Amino acid sequence: MTVRRIRTAAATAAILTGVSACSAPGSSTGSGAGADSVVIGVASEPDTLSPLLGYGKDGNSKIFDGLLARDAGLELRPALAKALPEVAADGLTYTYTLRQGVKFSDGEPLTSADVVFTYDKVLDAKTNNTYRSELDAIEDVRADGDDKVVFTLKYPYAPFAGRTVLPIVPEHVAGEQDPNTGSFHTEPIGTGPYLLTSWSRGEKLTFEANPGYWGGAPEVKKVTMAIVKDDDVRATRLRSGDLDGAVLPPRLAATFRNDESRKTYDAKTYDFRAVALPQANEVTGDRAVRQALDAAVDRQAMVAEILDGAGRPAYGPLPVDDPWFARGIQRGQDLAEARRILDRAGWRSSSEGGIRAKDGRRASFTLLYPSGDKVRQDHALAYASDAKKAGIEVKVESATWEVIEPRMRTDAVLAGFGSSGDPDYGLYTLLHSSLAGDGFNNMARYDDPAVDEALDTGRRTSDEATRKAAYDGLQRELVKDPGYTFLTHIDHVYVLADRWQALATQVEPHEHGFSSGPWWNLQAWRPKK
């Protein structure tokens, strides 16, 4: 799962409900359709389509736009704002001027009041979202006429502009409803390139091109997102022509590489798989056990055997090629060290299958992973195999997220996290003790004062050298006091019928499939001639 649960992100895996292999996603029939429509298979659906609760908050929503957006290289560019913001010398004031002539899909014009309403409602404690802390720097947001919005910050927050990809909602519609229970959840109105036309829970969402889109009407006129939980079923439906494209694990995607009618797209990511080790558990709450598990795991083997090489070992939450990565923390499997750590901590080998024990307690715990996710299943099984070599029993169990969520306090979870962009975006919600147990934020309920201090420093200063030192120290502290066993950073792999041009991938966050992937810029696609 992610730091932010699915109801606060466009495509975060949470309630995973699939469709059968014989169920068609709609009247369109996949690769048999024309290039003006597309049917895409994804593993999950959002709980809500309201940005007030988190839908599309990191950009790339097809229904909404933010003040800014990101291009293929993740550089910020104007969207609803006509230019990048004017930033005061002290870094505390950001002024945006809105693009002229933008209308919501119901024909009403976009104004600065809609922007103010959106941010005020997101920051309102009565609004049930778990990403409010990401906008902690905002002191005030106000309109300056109909076309200007001014943000005042409490402290200089270096990556603030990147937070303004948050989708803007219409006050004249959303303002008339309770943000937590209103119909805007399933009947969204935005300024984006597509309109939602239907949503069959657990089966599909259908979109049509917005003819009045300010960026020009898209050439792909109809989009169906088919919700197919199971990886194998998704591959089967793609192969049969029921789907035009799909998100697939690397090994399944590899079976399409010789198919001349389809193209495979690989996206580098910040997305990592890790085991969240709850500190309330009698076994994983022992730092020595967590350290031993970190030493016992064979990350290189996981990349080679589970990901078929489509990924990298994860030595922490940031990938090794990220400029913020702490050099020198790379480490290989060291079973001898794992055993020494456990010996020193009093976890002694026993006759019960070689599983260690301490004070009458066996070194045994349950590891949960979401049903139908073959990649996480394989990670969980490999992790359990490595742990057993050090004398720790890991009992692997699959379940739905509805079952997993109430058990996260005491059971380990094979989790997925990762945010692209600034390190604050992903690390604060993953690790800060103030967010322990806040939905899927800080799932392990990790609490390390040194890490909290580094996170606060990184967030509250704009000096790059100070920030670099803070995040460097944070990553080194995670090696000494691991709340998670970081396993791999995975590449996202997509397979799509070769009928369009202008497709590209971005460096992606954990959330993918629904809005990321080669269809992140769907509105720019053009049918091949």
C-alpha positions as CSV (number, residue, x, y, z in Angstrom):
1,M,0.0,0.0,0.0
2,T,1.0,3.6,-0.2
3,V,1.8,6.3,2.3
4,R,-1.5,7.8,1.3
5,R,-4.3,5.4,0.9
6,I,-6.3,5.1,-2.3
7,R,-9.0,7.5,-1.3
8,T,-6.3,10.1,-1.3
9,A,-4.6,9.2,-4.5
10,A,-5.5,8.6,-8.1
11,A,-4.4,5.1,-8.4
12,T,-3.1,3.9,-5.1
13,A,-3.9,0.2,-4.5
14,A,-6.5,-0.1,-1.8
15,I,-9.8,-1.7,-2.4
16,L,-8.8,-4.1,-5.2
17,T,-11.8,-5.6,-7.0
18,G,-11.4,-7.2,-10.4
19,V,-13.5,-8.5,-13.2
20,S,-13.6,-11.9,-14.7
21,A,-11.6,-12.8,-17.8
22,C,-14.7,-13.1,-19.9
23,S,-16.2,-9.7,-18.8
24,A,-15.8,-7.0,-21.4
25,P,-15.0,-3.5,-20.2
26,G,-17.7,-1.9,-22.3
27,S,-19.1,-1.7,-25.8
28,S,-15.5,-1.0,-27.1
29,T,-13.6,-4.2,-27.8
30,G,-10.0,-3.4,-27.1
31,S,-7.7,-3.6,-30.0
32,G,-10.5,-4.1,-32.5
33,A,-11.7,-0.5,-31.9
34,G,-10.5,2.6,-33.8
35,A,-7.7,4.8,-32.6
36,D,-10.1,7.4,-31.3
37,S,-10.9,5.1,-28.3
38,V,-8.8,3.1,-25.9
39,V,-9.5,0.5,-23.2
40,I,-6.8,0.2,-20.5
41,G,-6.5,-2.4,-17.8
42,V,-5.4,-1.2,-14.4
43,A,-5.2,-3.0,-11.0
44,S,-7.3,-0.7,-8.9
45,E,-9.7,2.2,-8.8
46,P,-9.9,5.3,-6.6
47,D,-12.4,5.4,-3.7
48,T,-13.3,8.9,-4.8
49,L,-12.8,11.3,-7.7
50,S,-12.8,14.4,-5.4
51,P,-9.5,16.2,-5.2
52,L,-10.6,17.6,-1.8
53,L,-10.0,14.0,-0.5
54,G,-6.9,13.5,-2.6
55,Y,-7.8,12.3,-6.1
56,G,-5.2,13.6,-8.6
57,K,-3.3,15.5,-5.9
58,D,0.0,14.7,-7.5
59,G,-1.0,15.7,-11.0
60,N,-2.1,13.9,-14.2
61,S,-5.8,13.8,-13.5
62,K,-7.8,13.6,-16.7
63,I,-10.8,15.3,-15.2
64,F,-9.1,18.2,-13.4
65,D,-6.1,20.6,-13.8
66,G,-3.9,22.2,-11.2
67,L,-2.3,25.6,-11.4
68,L,0.8,23.9,-12.6
69,A,1.5,20.5,-14.2
70,R,4.7,18.5,-15.0
71,D,6.1,17.6,-18.4
72,A,7.7,14.4,-19.4
73,G,10.9,15.4,-17.6
74,L,8.9,16.4,-14.5
75,E,9.7,20.0,-15.0
76,L,6.9,22.3,-13.8
77,R,4.9,24.1,-16.5
78,P,1.8,26.4,-16.4
79,A,-1.6,24.8,-16.6
80,L,-4.5,26.8,-15.1
81,A,-1.9,29.5,-14.3
82,K,-0.7,31.2,-17.4
83,A,2.9,31.3,-16.1
84,L,5.0,29.9,-13.3
85,P,4.5,31.8,-10.0
86,E,6.1,35.0,-9.0
87,V,8.0,34.2,-5.8
88,A,9.0,36.9,-3.2
89,A,12.6,37.3,-2.3
90,D,12.0,35.8,1.2
91,G,10.3,32.8,-0.3
92,L,7.1,33.3,1.7
93,T,4.8,34.6,-1.1
94,Y,3.8,32.9,-4.3
95,T,1.5,34.7,-6.8
96,Y,-0.2,33.0,-9.6
97,T,-2.1,34.6,-12.5
98,L,-4.8,32.5,-14.0
99,R,-5.1,31.6,-17.7
100,Q,-7.9,33.5,-19.4
101,G,-11.0,31.8,-20.9
102,V,-10.8,28.5,-18.9
103,K,-14.2,27.0,-18.2
104,F,-15.4,24.0,-16.1
105,S,-17.1,21.3,-18.0
106,D,-20.5,22.7,-17.0
107,G,-19.7,25.9,-18.8
108,E,-18.9,28.1,-15.7
109,P,-15.7,30.1,-15.8
110,L,-12.7,29.4,-13.6
111,T,-11.9,32.2,-11.2
112,S,-9.5,32.8,-8.4
113,A,-12.3,32.1,-5.9
114,D,-12.3,28.4,-7.1
115,V,-8.6,28.2,-6.3
116,V,-9.0,29.7,-2.8
117,F,-12.0,27.5,-2.1
118,T,-10.1,24.3,-3.1
119,Y,-7.1,25.0,-0.9
120,D,-9.2,26.2,2.0
121,K,-11.4,23.1,1.9
122,V,-8.4,20.8,1.7
123,L,-6.8,22.5,4.7
124,D,-10.1,22.4,6.7
125,A,-9.7,19.9,9.5
126,K,-13.3,18.8,8.9
127,T,-12.3,17.5,5.4
128,N,-11.4,13.8,5.7
129,N,-8.1,13.6,3.8
130,T,-4.8,12.3,5.0
131,Y,-2.6,14.6,2.9
132,R,-3.2,17.9,4.8
133,S,0.3,17.7,6.2
134,E,1.7,18.0,2.7
135,L,0.4,21.6,2.6
136,D,1.5,22.5,6.1
137,A,3.5,25.4,4.9
138,I,0.4,27.4,3.8
139,E,-0.5,30.2,6.2
140,D,-3.1,31.8,3.9
141,V,-4.4,31.8,0.4
142,R,-6.4,34.7,-1.0
143,A,-7.8,36.0,-4.3
144,D,-6.5,39.2,-5.8
145,G,-9.2,40.0,-8.2
146,D,-10.7,37.3,-10.5
147,D,-7.4,36.3,-12.0
148,K,-4.7,36.3,-9.3
149,V,-4.2,34.0,-6.3
150,V,-1.6,34.8,-3.6
151,F,-0.2,32.1,-1.2
152,T,1.5,33.2,2.0
153,L,3.7,30.6,3.7
154,K,4.5,30.1,7.3
155,Y,8.1,29.3,6.4
156,P,10.2,29.1,3.3
157,Y,9.3,25.7,1.7
158,A,11.6,25.0,-1.2
159,P,9.3,22.6,-3.1
160,F,6.1,24.5,-2.7
161,A,5.4,25.2,-6.4
162,G,5.3,21.4,-7.0
163,R,2.4,21.2,-4.5
164,T,0.3,23.4,-6.8
165,V,-0.4,20.6,-9.2
166,L,-3.3,20.0,-6.9
167,P,-6.5,19.9,-9.0
168,I,-8.9,22.8,-8.7
169,V,-12.6,22.2,-8.1
170,P,-15.6,24.5,-8.8
171,E,-16.8,26.3,-5.7
172,H,-20.3,26.7,-7.3
173,V,-20.7,22.9,-7.2
174,A,-18.5,21.5,-4.5
175,G,-19.2,24.4,-2.2
176,E,-22.8,23.3,-2.0
177,Q,-22.0,19.9,-0.7
178,D,-20.4,18.2,2.3
179,P,-16.8,17.5,1.1
180,N,-16.9,14.1,2.7
181,T,-20.2,12.7,1.6
182,G,-21.4,14.8,-1.3
183,S,-22.1,13.5,-4.8
184,F,-18.9,15.3,-6.1
185,H,-17.2,12.0,-5.2
186,T,-18.7,10.2,-8.1
187,E,-20.0,13.1,-10.3
188,P,-16.9,15.3,-10.7
189,I,-16.8,18.6,-12.7
190,G,-13.4,19.9,-13.7
191,T,-11.5,21.8,-16.3
192,G,-9.6,18.8,-17.6
193,P,-9.4,17.1,-21.0
194,Y,-11.9,14.4,-20.2
195,L,-15.3,14.0,-18.6
196,L,-16.5,11.1,-16.6
197,T,-19.5,9.5,-18.2
198,S,-20.0,6.4,-16.1
199,W,-18.4,4.5,-13.2
200,S,-19.3,0.8,-12.5
201,R,-17.6,0.1,-9.2
202,G,-15.1,-2.8,-9.4
203,E,-15.5,-3.0,-13.2
204,K,-14.7,0.2,-15.2
205,L,-14.7,4.0,-15.5
206,T,-15.5,5.5,-18.8
207,F,-14.4,9.0,-20.0
208,E,-15.2,11.1,-23.0
209,A,-13.1,13.9,-24.4
210,N,-14.0,17.4,-23.2
211,P,-14.9,19.4,-26.4
212,G,-14.3,22.7,-24.6
213,Y,-11.0,21.8,-23.1
214,W,-8.8,24.9,-22.9
215,G,-5.8,22.9,-24.2
216,G,-7.7,21.8,-27.3
217,A,-10.1,18.8,-27.7
218,P,-8.3,15.5,-27.4
219,E,-8.2,13.2,-30.5
220,V,-8.8,10.1,-28.4
221,K,-12.5,10.6,-27.8
222,K,-13.3,7.7,-25.5
223,V,-11.3,6.2,-22.7
224,T,-12.2,3.1,-20.6
225,M,-10.3,2.2,-17.5
226,A,-11.1,-1.5,-16.8
227,I,-10.5,-2.5,-13.2
228,V,-8.8,-5.9,-13.3
229,K,-7.3,-6.9,-10.0
230,D,-5.4,-10.0,-11.0
231,D,-2.1,-9.6,-13.0
232,D,-2.6,-12.8,-14.9
233,V,-6.2,-12.0,-15.9
234,R,-5.1,-8.6,-17.1
235,A,-2.4,-10.2,-19.3
236,T,-4.9,-12.7,-20.7
237,R,-7.4,-10.0,-21.5
238,L,-4.7,-7.9,-23.2
239,R,-3.6,-10.9,-25.3
240,S,-7.2,-11.7,-26.3
241,G,-7.7,-8.1,-27.6
242,D,-10.2,-7.2,-24.8
243,L,-7.8,-4.5,-23.6
244,D,-5.7,-2.1,-25.7
245,G,-3.2,-1.6,-22.9
246,A,-2.4,-2.7,-19.4
247,V,-0.1,-2.4,-16.4
248,L,1.8,-5.6,-16.1
249,P,4.5,-7.1,-13.9
250,P,7.9,-7.3,-15.8
251,R,7.7,-11.1,-16.4
252,L,4.2,-10.9,-17.8
253,A,5.1,-7.9,-19.9
254,A,8.1,-9.8,-21.3
255,T,5.7,-12.3,-23.0
256,F,4.6,-9.5,-25.3
257,R,8.0,-8.2,-26.4
258,N,7.9,-10.0,-29.8
259,D,4.4,-8.9,-30.6
260,E,4.8,-6.4,-33.4
261,S,1.3,-5.0,-32.9
262,R,2.1,-3.9,-29.4
263,K,4.7,-1.7,-27.7
264,T,6.2,-2.1,-24.3
265,Y,7.0,1.0,-22.2
266,D,9.3,0.9,-19.2
267,A,9.2,3.8,-16.7
268,K,11.9,4.4,-14.0
269,T,10.3,5.2,-10.7
270,Y,10.6,6.2,-7.1
271,D,8.3,3.2,-6.3
272,F,9.7,0.8,-3.8
273,R,8.6,-2.4,-2.2
274,A,9.3,-2.7,1.5
275,V,8.2,-4.6,4.6
276,A,6.5,-2.3,7.1
277,L,7.6,-3.6,10.5
278,P,5.2,-2.5,13.3
279,Q,6.8,-1.4,16.4
280,A,3.8,-2.6,18.5
281,N,4.6,-6.2,17.5
282,E,6.5,-8.1,20.2
283,V,9.0,-9.4,17.6
284,T,9.4,-6.6,15.0
285,G,9.3,-4.0,17.8
286,D,12.8,-5.2,18.7
287,R,15.3,-3.0,16.8
288,A,17.8,-6.0,16.7
289,V,15.3,-8.1,14.8
290,R,14.7,-5.3,12.3
291,Q,18.5,-4.8,11.9
292,A,18.9,-8.6,11.4
293,L,16.2,-8.7,8.7
294,D,17.8,-5.8,6.9
295,A,21.1,-7.7,6.8
296,A,19.5,-11.0,5.8
297,V,17.6,-9.9,2.7
298,D,19.1,-10.5,-0.7
299,R,18.0,-7.5,-2.7
300,Q,20.0,-8.3,-5.8
301,A,18.4,-11.7,-6.1
302,M,14.9,-10.1,-5.8
303,V,15.7,-7.7,-8.7
304,A,17.0,-10.5,-10.9
305,E,14.5,-13.2,-10.1
306,I,11.3,-11.4,-9.2
307,L,11.6,-8.2,-11.4
308,D,13.5,-9.9,-14.3
309,G,16.0,-7.1,-14.0
310,A,13.3,-4.3,-14.3
311,G,14.3,-2.5,-11.1
312,R,17.1,-1.8,-8.6
313,P,17.9,-2.8,-5.0
314,A,16.4,-0.5,-2.5
315,Y,18.7,0.6,0.3
316,G,16.2,3.2,1.6
317,P,13.2,5.1,0.4
318,L,15.2,7.0,-2.4
319,P,16.6,5.2,-5.5
320,V,20.3,5.0,-5.9
321,D,20.3,7.4,-8.9
322,D,18.4,10.1,-7.1
323,P,20.6,13.2,-6.4
324,W,19.4,13.1,-2.7
325,F,20.5,9.5,-2.2
326,A,23.0,9.1,0.6
327,R,26.1,7.6,-0.9
328,G,27.7,4.6,0.8
329,I,24.6,3.1,2.4
330,Q,24.4,0.3,-0.2
331,R,24.7,-3.1,1.4
332,G,24.5,-6.7,0.4
333,Q,23.1,-9.7,2.0
334,D,25.1,-10.6,5.1
335,L,23.6,-13.6,6.9
336,A,26.6,-13.9,9.3
337,E,26.0,-10.3,10.5
338,A,22.3,-11.0,10.8
339,R,23.0,-13.9,13.1
340,R,25.5,-12.0,15.2
341,I,23.0,-9.2,15.7
342,L,20.4,-11.6,17.0
343,D,22.9,-13.4,19.2
344,R,24.0,-10.2,20.8
345,A,20.3,-9.3,21.5
346,G,19.6,-12.6,23.2
347,W,17.7,-14.3,20.4
348,R,19.0,-17.8,20.7
349,S,18.6,-20.7,18.2
350,S,16.1,-23.4,19.2
351,S,15.4,-26.9,18.2
352,E,12.0,-25.8,16.7
353,G,13.0,-25.7,13.1
354,G,16.0,-23.5,13.8
355,I,13.7,-20.5,14.7
356,R,15.2,-18.4,17.4
357,A,13.6,-17.4,20.7
358,K,14.1,-14.9,23.5
359,D,12.5,-15.0,26.9
360,G,10.1,-17.7,25.7
361,R,9.0,-15.8,22.7
362,R,9.7,-17.2,19.2
363,A,11.1,-15.0,16.5
364,S,8.0,-15.3,14.4
365,F,5.6,-12.8,12.9
366,T,3.0,-12.6,10.1
367,L,3.6,-10.7,6.8
368,L,0.5,-9.7,4.9
369,Y,0.3,-8.8,1.2
370,P,-2.6,-7.9,-1.0
371,S,-4.3,-10.7,-2.8
372,G,-3.8,-10.9,-6.6
373,D,-0.5,-8.9,-6.5
374,K,2.0,-11.4,-7.9
375,V,5.0,-9.1,-7.5
376,R,4.3,-8.4,-3.8
377,Q,3.6,-12.1,-3.2
378,D,7.0,-13.0,-4.7
379,H,8.7,-10.4,-2.6
380,A,7.0,-11.7,0.5
381,L,8.0,-15.3,-0.1
382,A,11.6,-14.3,-0.9
383,Y,11.8,-12.2,2.2
384,A,10.4,-15.1,4.3
385,S,13.0,-17.4,2.8
386,D,15.9,-15.0,3.6
387,A,14.6,-14.4,7.1
388,K,14.5,-18.1,7.9
389,K,18.2,-18.4,7.1
390,A,18.8,-16.1,10.0
391,G,16.4,-17.9,12.3
392,I,13.4,-15.7,11.9
393,E,10.0,-17.2,10.9
394,V,7.9,-15.0,8.6
395,K,4.4,-16.4,8.0
396,V,3.2,-15.0,4.6
397,E,-0.5,-14.4,4.3
398,S,-2.6,-12.8,1.5
399,A,-5.7,-10.7,2.2
400,T,-7.7,-7.8,0.8
401,W,-6.9,-4.3,2.0
402,E,-10.1,-4.2,4.0
403,V,-8.6,-7.1,6.0
404,I,-5.1,-5.8,6.1
405,E,-5.8,-2.2,7.3
406,P,-7.1,-3.0,10.8
407,R,-4.2,-5.4,11.3
408,M,-1.4,-3.0,10.3
409,R,-0.7,-2.0,13.9
410,T,0.6,-5.4,14.8
411,D,1.2,-7.3,11.6
412,A,3.9,-6.6,9.0
413,V,2.8,-5.6,5.5
414,L,4.5,-5.9,2.1
415,A,4.0,-2.3,1.2
416,G,4.6,0.0,-1.7
417,F,5.5,3.7,-1.4
418,G,7.4,6.4,-3.2
419,S,6.9,9.9,-4.5
420,S,8.7,11.6,-7.4
421,G,10.0,15.1,-7.1
422,D,11.3,16.5,-3.8
423,P,12.3,14.2,-1.0
424,D,9.9,15.9,1.4
425,Y,7.0,14.6,-0.8
426,G,7.4,11.0,0.1
427,L,9.6,10.8,3.2
428,Y,7.6,13.0,5.6
429,T,4.4,11.0,5.4
430,L,6.3,7.7,5.4
431,L,8.3,8.4,8.5
432,H,7.3,11.3,10.7
433,S,6.1,10.2,14.1
434,S,3.2,12.7,14.1
435,L,1.6,10.8,11.3
436,A,1.9,7.3,12.9
437,G,-1.3,5.4,12.2
438,D,-2.9,8.2,10.2
439,G,-4.5,6.0,7.6
440,F,-1.7,4.6,5.5
441,N,0.7,7.3,6.5
442,N,3.6,6.0,8.6
443,M,2.2,2.5,8.3
444,A,4.9,1.1,10.6
445,R,4.2,3.7,13.3
446,Y,7.9,4.5,13.1
447,D,9.2,6.9,15.8
448,D,12.8,8.1,15.7
449,P,13.6,11.6,17.1
450,A,16.6,12.0,14.8
451,V,14.5,11.2,11.7
452,D,11.8,13.6,12.9
453,E,14.3,16.4,13.3
454,A,15.8,15.7,9.8
455,L,12.3,15.7,8.3
456,D,11.4,19.0,10.0
457,T,14.7,20.6,8.9
458,G,14.3,19.4,5.3
459,R,10.8,20.9,5.2
460,R,11.4,24.2,6.9
461,T,14.6,25.5,5.2
462,S,15.2,26.5,1.6
463,D,19.0,26.2,1.9
464,E,19.9,23.3,-0.3
465,A,23.1,22.3,1.5
466,T,21.2,22.2,4.9
467,R,18.5,20.1,3.3
468,K,21.0,17.8,1.7
469,A,22.7,17.2,5.0
470,A,19.3,16.6,6.7
471,Y,18.2,14.0,4.2
472,D,21.6,12.4,4.1
473,G,21.6,11.9,7.9
474,L,18.0,10.6,7.8
475,Q,18.9,7.8,5.4
476,R,21.9,6.8,7.5
477,E,19.7,6.7,10.6
478,L,17.3,4.4,8.8
479,V,20.1,1.9,8.3
480,K,20.8,1.9,12.1
481,D,17.1,2.0,13.1
482,P,15.1,0.5,10.3
483,G,11.3,0.7,10.6
484,Y,11.0,-0.9,7.2
485,T,13.0,-3.4,5.3
486,F,13.6,-1.8,2.0
487,L,13.7,-4.4,-0.8
488,T,13.5,-3.1,-4.4
489,H,12.7,-0.1,-6.5
490,I,10.6,-1.4,-9.3
491,D,10.3,-0.2,-12.9
492,H,6.7,0.2,-14.1
493,V,6.0,-1.8,-17.3
494,Y,3.1,-1.1,-19.7
495,V,2.1,-2.9,-22.9
496,L,-0.1,-1.0,-25.4
497,A,-1.4,-1.5,-28.9
498,D,0.8,0.4,-31.3
499,R,-1.9,2.7,-32.8
500,W,-1.0,6.1,-31.4
501,Q,1.9,8.5,-31.4
502,A,3.1,11.1,-28.9
503,L,3.3,8.5,-26.1
504,A,6.0,8.9,-23.4
505,T,6.7,8.0,-19.9
506,Q,7.7,10.0,-16.9
507,V,9.8,9.1,-13.8
508,E,6.8,7.8,-11.8
509,P,5.7,7.7,-8.1
510,H,4.3,4.6,-6.5
511,E,0.8,5.5,-7.7
512,H,0.6,4.3,-11.3
513,G,-1.7,2.8,-13.8
514,F,-4.7,5.0,-13.5
515,S,-3.1,8.3,-14.3
516,S,0.6,7.5,-14.8
517,G,2.0,5.3,-17.5
518,P,2.3,6.2,-21.1
519,W,-1.2,7.6,-20.9
520,W,-0.2,10.4,-18.5
521,N,-0.5,12.7,-21.6
522,L,-3.5,11.0,-23.2
523,Q,-4.9,14.3,-24.3
524,A,-1.9,14.8,-26.6
525,W,-2.1,11.4,-28.3
526,R,-2.7,11.3,-32.1
527,P,-3.8,8.3,-34.1
528,K,-1.0,6.8,-36.3
529,K,-1.7,7.6,-40.0
